[in-house]
Amino acid sequence: MEEIGIVIVGGGIAGLATSLALHRKGIKSVVLERAEKVRSEGAGIGTLTNGWRALDQLGVGDRLRLTSRLIHKARTMLIENGKKQEFVSTLVNEARCIKRNDLVEALADALPEETIRFGSQIVSIEEDKTTSFPVVHLTNGSTIKAKVLIGCDGANSIVSDYLQLHPKKAFACRAVRGFTNYPNGHGFPQEVLRIKQGNILIGRLPLTDNLVFWFLVHMQDNNHNGKDQESIANLCLKWAEDLSEDWKEMVKICDVESLTLTHLRYRAPSEIMFGKFRRGTVTVAGDAMHVMGPFLAQGGSAALEDAVVLARCLARKVGPDHGDLLKDCSMKNIEEAIDEYVEERRMRLLGLSVQTYLTGRLLQTSSKVMRLMFIALLLLLFGRDQIRHSRYDCGLMANLTLELNINSASNLLNVNLITKMNVFAAITINGENTRKKQKAKTAVDRNGGSNPTWNQTVKFSVNESLARDGHSTIVMRLISRRFLGNKEIGRVNIPLLELLNSITPSINGDGNGNDQEMKLMTYQVRTSSGKRSGSLSFSYRFKTNFPVVTNRSSVPPSQIEHQPSAPPELPIEFPKLSQPPYLRRHPFAAGSSGDLLPISYGAVITEQTGHANNYAPPPRQGYGPYGYVSSGYRYGSPSYQQRKEIGLGLGVGAGLLGGLMVGDIVSDVANCYDL
């Protein structure tokens, strides 16, 4: 029995995209494809903005843009009883139609050799009784045991049957897709044109000046089974006989070999919502997970999104350091990664599934009452912006890594009047909604006093989506190591959005972030009461080639900490931004809690009588400062024992211990009264 780390069943769009996404994360996979070569059947695929975002993350977007032209407008015409209604919308973002062959070839060409195993058709899947990992049986009698099995084998998926998903449902209609080439140019505008006339829905999308992709759907014909290309062509001519001459001509002179006849199917929205898409370390993607009708042109793009998200989730738990067989990767980690993938995709796919289903039923029904009901549901659930689904962003292929070099601090408040300061920096990312916060710390500078120097680099994995939404903050605390307990000198709170905005163009340089230089920043340090306590200097950059936190000295949190609600500190040297980022108003500030506050910029922060950024002043004495939780000192009741004779060494040690305790107490008292 052969053992493989990750096995992908199906060499279509979803399977190849998933393998490529894993490859770009440094994780090897094997694709089992039943055909003897890369499948070339299929016509065109309408690809909207969300699909192009995914293609760019996979690294094939630019190649595919060379094969198609931008579509600027969408036009829909309804013809009923001789009356014509027309609806026009402008496509502001990127929309193109690409040939399926071009997409599949671009994905396959980007994969390493021997990734795709042609002529490998699976017949069954079982669970290994010893390891609980899946075992795949092929038609040639061979078996493969995989650590991870991903089913990308289409609507008739064997892997989805193994997951015990409910059977797909069928629309009462069939669709034909094809290409028509106009040697002298077609002369059509660069727009999506759809016409609904009776039971016929026909549409066209220009690819180039000469090539047009078109589709023809009969809403009630569910009985014809085209066995060859000629019979499918004759069926199209029959369906188009009542259309205008230009449409009939387009169907008549089409490339017969490009025609495909499809019985439209979908996975019920209830199955998307409640279906179990993981069994052990087995999951699905693409049509095997969410086959849907073509009414939103999102089937292919959704599969590309699946690939990006699944690879990103697996890389967080698996990573490239476990080898091809994932020897050191536990089943629990793989299951957690798949659960994250399913959770992230479920609501996105539910929205697409519901909107596609309602749109399909709206086009099918001939009842005016039912039509009004479906229109009302679409407006109720998705509003007037019915193409909002095209602006979805599946996120970056690579995890964004924040690389920090903690340089030095200066003029810190002296919290130790007798002993040395012994200062170190503790860095935390807040607002990521994870079970364990990412933490790191520097070494202790034992000789720098109020002006410590570290020059130490730490790295954090950043959730870019949360950061750009303004939910993530980096907190740098400067702490004095003391005998009685560490003492916080002050801290710096910086929204990650502020750091991202100042270097965004550099992130997209070479795709790896290696061309970006470290940017030096200096921020004010403030105590928990809001007083100034010196400054902290650090340099930073964002990179995209680290999928996980690489700082091995990070100390895992022993308990859940409360996120500080203090306002972010303003830098002494401000980054040059094209426009100022906006922060949510502090909850203690006057005015609406939903207002946005622009960060004001200047060269140097000067002393102010009030508080910057319209934040409320520090709480009065007796109230906790901005949510900081202090446990204080807890001294137990003294115990009295019979005095024993002690030696000189022990006496000296006790004296030293007492001196340290007295020194710390004196320092704390002095700090309370600003002595």
N, C-alpha and C positions, 0 to 999 in steps of 0.2 A: 504494500500500500504506500502510495506516494504521500508525503506530507508537504503542505504549502501553507504559508502564513495567511495570505488573503486571496480568496478565489472570487472572481466576478463572473457570473453566469450571464452571457449575452454580450455580443459585440456590436450592438447598435449605438445610438447616440448616448444613452444613459450609461451603458457599460464602458464605452471608450472614454467618456468624459470623467467618469469616476476613477478609472485607472490612471488617466492623465493627472487628475487632481492629486491623487495619492503620490504619483511619481514626482510632482512638483513639491510635495512635502517631504521627499526623500524616502518614501515607503514603497516597497516593491509589491506588485500584485500580478496575478495571472488571470487572463480573460479567456473563458471557454466559449468559443463560437462554433455553432453547428455547421455553418457554411464553410466552403472550401477557400473562400477569399472574402475580403471586405465586402459586405452587402451593399449592392448598388441600387436596389429597388427603392421606390419612393420618388416623389416629385419635389415640390418646394416646401419650405418651412418659413412661415412668417415669423420674424424675430423682432420683438419690440425692445425697448430700452433695457428692461430687466435681463433679457437674454444676452444682450451685448455686454452688459456688465459682467455676467458670468463668463462669457467667452474671453473677455479681456483678462480675467483672473486666470483662466486656463492657458493664456498665452497665444491664442489662435485668432483673436479678434481682427487684428490688422490684416492678416492673410485673407480672411473671408470678406473684409470690406472691399477688397480689390475685385471681387466677383459680382458685386451688386451695387445698385444705386439707392440713394436715400428716397424714402417715400414721404411726401410732405403733407398729404391730406387723405382723409377717409370720407368716402361718400356712400351713402346707403339710399337706395330707391325702393319704394313700395308701390307696386302696381296692382290695383284691385278694382274690378268693374270699370276698367277704362280710366280710372283716376290715378294720378301719380303724386306721390309724396316724396320729398327729397330731404335728407338730413346730411349736413356737411360739418366736419370737425377738422381743425388743423392739428397736425401731429408736430408738436413743438420739439419733442425729444427724438432720439434715434429710432427709426423703424426701417427695416429692409426685409426683402425676401431673398433667401439663399437656397441653392440647390442642396438637397439632402446629401447627394454624393460628395459635394464639395466639403460639407461639414464633417461627414464621416471620415473622409480622406485626410482632412486637416488634423483631426484628433488622432487618427491611426499613425500618421507620419511623425507626430510629436512623441510617440511612445518608443521606448527602447525595443530593440529587436528581441524576438522570442517572448514578448509579453502576451501576444495573442496566439492562442492555440486553435487553429482552424480544424474543422472536422471533429469537434469535440461536443457531442450532444449528451446532455444528462437525461437519465430516465427516472431516477429516484434519489431521495435524500433520507438519511437516517442519522440517528444520534449515537455516537460512540458510547458504549456502556461504561467504559472505564474513565474517559476524560470528559464526556458530555459535549465534545466538539462535533460539528457536523461532518458526515462522511457522504461524499458524492459518488454515485454510480453512473458510469458512462455506457453508451451503447456498445463500445468495443470491449466491454468486460472489465476495464480497469476501474480502480477506485482511488479517490483522493480524499485525504483527511485535511480539513482546513481549520485554522484558528478562527478565521472570519469568513463568512459566506454572504455575498451580496447578490441578490437576485435582480438582474436588469434584463430579464427575458421576456418583456412585453406583456401584452394583455392576457395571453394564455400562459401565464407564468407557473412553472412547476414549483418555484421557490415560494410564491405566495400561497400555493396549495399546502405546502409544508407548514406555513405559518397559520393555516386554517382560516384564512380570510374568506369572506363570503364571495360567491361567484359574482362576476361583473354583470351589470344590467345593460340592456340594449335600447337605444333609440329606435323608433319605428321608421328608420330611414337609412339610406345608403349614400355614399359619396364617391365620386370619381375625381381624381386629380391628374393633371397632366401639364405638358409644356407645348407651346406653339411658337415656332420660330418664324419671324418675318425678315427675309433676307434684305429687303429694302427699307426696313424700319417700320415699327408698328404705329408710331405717331401718337400713342396714348400718353396722357399726362402721368406724372409720377404720383399716383394716388392708388389707394385701395378702393375699388368700386365693387359694391355688392347690390344685386337686384333680386328682390323677392317678388315673384309673380306666380300666383296660384300655389301649387305644391312644389315649385321649383325655386331653389336658391342658387344663384350663380355669381361668381366673383372672379376678379383678375387682379394680379399684382405684377407690374413690370419688374424684371430683374435688370435688364440692360436695354439699350435702344432697339434691340432685335428680338429679345427673348421675353416671353410672358408666361407666368405661371397662372393657371386657372383651376377652379374647382366647381363642381356641379353636384348639387345635392337634391335628391327627390325625397320629399318629406313623408310620402306614403308608400313608396315602392320598396317592399322588404322581401321580395320573393326571388329576384333575379340573382343567379349565381354565375358570374362571368368566368368561363373556364379558359379563355384565351384573350389576347389583346384585341382581335378583330371583333369578338362579340361585345367586349366592353365599349369599343368605339361605336358600334351600331347602337348600343344602348344609349350612349351620350347623344347621338343624333336624334334618337326618338324623344329623349327628354327635352331637347332644345328646339323642337320643331315649332313651338309657339313663340320663340324669342325673336328678337330683331335680327336682321341679316348679318350685321357685324359679329354678333355672338355666334350665330350658326356657322359663319365662315371660320371663326377662330377654332371651333370644335372640329370642323370638317378637315382642316389642314394641319391638325395637331400631329405631334410626334407620337405615333401609336405605341411605340415601345415604352414610352414614359408613363402610360396610363396605369393607374392602380384603382381597384374597386375595393372599398372598405365598408364593412358593416359597423356603424358608429356605436361604440360602447362607452360605458362610464362606470366608475365606482361610486356607489351611493354616498352622498354626503354624510349620512349617519355612520357609514363604515369608516370614512376618513376621520370622523370625530372620535369614535369609540373603538375602532379596530386596533388589534394588537400587531404592531409592525416589527416586533422583535420576539424571537424565540431562541433563547440561549445567545449565541453569537451570530445569529442569522437575521438578516434584514433585507429590505427591498428598496428599489429606487426606480424612477421613471414610470413608464406605463404599468409596470408590475405593481407599483404602489398606488398610483392615482390616475389611471387611464381616464381621459375625459374627452368630450366632444371638441370639434375644431372651432367652435363659435367665438372663442376669445383669442385664438391663435396663441395659446400658452402651453400646449402640451410639450413641445420641444424645449422651450425656455425653462419650464418648470423642472424638466429632467436635468438641465444644466445647473440649475440652482441646487438640486439635490446633490449633485457631484461635489460642488464647492463646499457645501455645509457638511456633508458626510466626511470628506477628507479632513476638514478643519477639526471636527469633533474627534475623529480617530487620532489625529496627530497630537492632540492635547494629552491623550491617555497612552498612546502607543509610542509615537515618535520614531525617528529613524535609527535610534541607538539599540534597538532590540534585534536587529538582524532580519533576514528574509523570512525566517520561520517564527518570529516573535517569541523566542524561547523564554525570555524573562518577563513576558507580559502576561498577567493573570487574566483569567476569564472575567473576573469582577471588573477590572479596568475596561475591558472591551465592552462588556454589557453596559457600563456607565456611559461610555462614549456613544454607543448606539442609542441609548435612552435620551441623551442630550440632542442627538440628531433628530430623533422622532419628535421630541418636544418642540424643537425649534421649527420644524417643518409643518407640524400638524395644523396650526391655525392658518398659516399661509395657504396651505393646500385646501383647507376647508372653505376659505373664501373663494378660491378659484373654482372649486367643485360646485358650490352653491350657485355662483353667478353663471357658470357654464350651463348647468342644468336648467336654470330658469330661462336663460336666453334660448336654449334649444327648444324647450317646451313652448316658449312664446312664438318661435318661428314655425313650430309644427301645428299649433292649434288653429282651427278655422272659426272657433267660437269667439265672438266679440267680448262676451262676458269673461271668458277665461283669459283672453288677451289682456283685458284691463286689469285682471287680478295679477297676472305675471308682471305687468309693467309696474303696478303698485308695489309689489314685493321687491322688485329690483330697485325702485326709488327708495323704499324704506330701508333696505339693507345696505345699499351701496351709494345712495345719494345721486345727485345729478351728474357727478363725475364718474361715468361708467368705465373710463379707461384708467382709473387710478391704479389698477393692478399692474399696469405697465411700468410704473415708476418705482416698483419695489427694488430694493437693493439687498442682495444676498450676503454682502460683506466681502471682506478681503480674503483672498485665497490663503495668504500667509498671515499668521498672527503678528501683530505689530509689537515690536519690542522696544521698550524705553531703556536706553543705555545711559546711566547717570555716572558721572565722575564727581564725587563729593570732594571738593578741593580743600576749602578752609573756612574758618569763621574768624571774625575779628570783633574786639571790644564787647565780648560777652559779659553779662552780669556775673559778678563773682559771687557764687552761692556758697563757697567754702572760705571762710575767713582765716582758718588755721591750717587746714590740710590742703593738698594739691587739688586742682579741679578735676583732672582725669576725665576729659570730655570725649564722648563718642556720639555719633549720629544714628538715629533709628528712623528708617524710612518705611512708610506704609502706603498702600493704595486703598483708598476708601471708596465705597459706592458701587462695588462690582457684584453685589448680591451673591457671593460665593460662600460656601461653608467655611472655608479657611481663607483669611486675608493673606495677601502676599506681603511678606515682610523681609527686610534686610537691615543689616547694621554694619557700621564701620568698626575698625579697631579702635582701641582707647588711646588717645594721645595723652601720655602721662607728664609731658614736659611743656606743652604749649600754653597751659594756663587759660587765660581769657582769649587767647589767639591760637586755637588749635589748628593743626594741619593734618590732613589724612591722605588726599590724593588716591582715593580708593574707588574702584568701579563696581557698581552693582547693576543688575539687569532685571526688568520686570516685563511680563507678558501683559499687553494692554488690550482690553476689549474696545476696539475703535468705535463701535456703534454707541456704547455707553458714554465714551469720552466725548464724542462729537455732540451727543445730546446734553452734555453738561452735567452728567451724573457722577463722574469720576474725579477724585481729587487726590493729589499726592501730598502726604503729610510728612514733613521732615522735622523730627524732634531732636533737639540737642540736650543731652543728658549728662549729668555729672555722676560718675560712679563713686559711691560712698559706702562706708561700713554699715550704717544703719539702714540703708536703702537708697536706691538711686534717686536723684533729685533732678527734675526737669528744669532746664534753664530757660527754654523758650521753644517756639516752633514756627515753622513756615507752612502755610497751606496754599497750594497752587492748583487751580483747576487744570486738568490735563488738556482741556480745550484750548487754553491759552498757549500751552507749549506746542500743541499740534498746529494751530493757526500760523505760528511764526515760521514753520519749516515745511509746510505741506508740499510746496513745489519740489523740494529735495527728495521727499519720500518716493516720488514717482520717477526718479532719475533713471537708475539702471535696473529697477525692480528688486534690488537687494539692499538698497539703502547705503551701499558702501561708498557712494560718491559724496555723501553728506558729511560735512565737517562738524565737529563738536562745537556747540554754541555756548559761550560763557554767559552766565547770568549771576546777578547778585540781588538777593532779597533781604528785606528787613526781618529780623527775628523778634517775635513778641512773646511776652509772658502770657500766662493764662488770664491775667487781669487786663491785658491789652497794652501793657507798657513796652516800650522799645527795649530790646536787649541785644544790641549789636546787629551784625549782618552775617549772612551765609552766602558763600560763593560756590557755584557748581557749574559744570558743563554737561550738556546732554545732546542726544540725537536719537532719532527713531530709526529702527531697522526692521526689515521684514523677513529675515532669514533665521529667526529663533522662534520655534513654535511653543516653547515652554520657558518658564523662569529658569535661568541658568545660574543664578547666584546660590551656590551650595551652602553658604554660611547663614542663609536666612533662618531665622528662628521661628518655628511654627507657633502660632498663638495658643496660649494655654486657655484662653477664654474669649468669648465674643466681646469685642470692645465697642463702645458707642462712638459713632462717627462724630467728630467735633463739628459743631454747628457754627463755629466762629467764621467770620468773613475771610476770604482769601487775602493774603498779604499782597500789597502792590510792590512790584520790583523797583529797585533803585535804578537799574538800567533796563529800559523797556524794549521788548522786541518790536521790530518794525512790521506792522500788520497792514494789510490792504484795507481792512475795516475792523473796528474794535469788536472783540467778542462780547457777548452778552451773558450776564449771570443772573440767575434767579435772585430776586430780592430776599434778603435775610429775613427769617420769620419774625424777628423782633423789630424790624424796621416799620416805619409808618407807611401807610398806603396799602394797596392791594398786594396780596401775596403772590399773585400771578404776574406782576409787572416785571419787565426786563430792565436791567440796569446796564448801560454801557460802561466798560472800564475806561476811565479817563487816563490819558497818558501825559507824561511830562519827562523832563530830563532827570530831575532829582526830586525826591520827596522832601518837602519842607515841613517844619513843625506846624501843626494845625491845632486850633483851639477846639474844634469839633472832632468828629470821627469820619474818616474817609469813606467814600462809597455809600454814604447815607445809612451806614449800619448803626444800630443802637449802641449807646455807650456800654461799657462793661457793667455787669450786674452790681447792685449795691452790696456792701459788706453783709455777710450772712447768707448770701445766695450763691449757689454753685456757679462758677464762671463758664458760661457757654457750653454747658453739658459735660464738662470735665468731671469725671468721677474719681474722687480721692478717697482711698480707704483710711488714710491717716495712720497714726502710730497706735498700736494696741499693746499696751504693757499689761502683762498678767500680774496677779497679786503676788507680792513678794513672799517667798517661803523662807522660814527661819530654821536653820539646822545648827547642830552643835559645832562650834568652831574647832577646826583641826589645824595642826601645825602645817605650814606651807614652806616650801623652799624659796630661795632667792629668785630662781628663774621664773617660777610660777608667779611670784609677787610682781616681778618686772612686767611679765606678760599681762597680768591683770591691770597694772597701772597704765600700760599702753592702750589696752582695750578701753579703759575708762576715759583716757584722754581723747581717743577717737570719738567716743560717744558724746563727750562734752563738747568737742569741737563741732560735730554735726549739729548738736542742739543749739549751740551759740550761733552758728551760721544761719539756721532756720529762723531763730528769733530776730536776728539782724535783718534778714531779708523781709520779714513781715513788716518791719518798721522803716524799711529803706535806709538802714544804717550803712 
